Amino acid sequence: MKIQKKVITKIIEQAKAELPAEACGYLLGKDGVITFNYTMTNIDHSPEHFSFDPAEQFATIRYARQEGLDIMGNWHSHPASPSRPSQEDIRLAYGPADTLFYPLSTGRRTRFECL
């Protein structure tokens, strides 16, 4: 799977804008290439946890179908925790799509990891 640089830029911008809370979104694309970050609302507004807005999840599916894209994964930032899946992340991971984690805190390098 590949991810376009413009998508990474959008993820970073969103994660910074939503500090101190975890930011989240869905990754859309086609043929193994992620081309779009569908911004989601973290309804928990927490620096250590996130939950998608259910209405936005349905909107993502509608948008992907309308645009002829696949939901290829989802992501969330870890502003207050290490760049690795938490026990809760592992417990809640399901479905065919990968999850991308983006840590965002001062002094750390940008690093993306998948579950």
Secondary structure, 3 states (H helix, E strand, C coil): CEECHHHHHHHHHHHHHCCCCCCEEEEEEECCEEEEEEEECECCCCCCCCCECHHHHHHHHHHHHHHCCEEEEEEEEECCCCCCCCHHHHHHCCCCCEEEEEECCCCCCCCCEEC
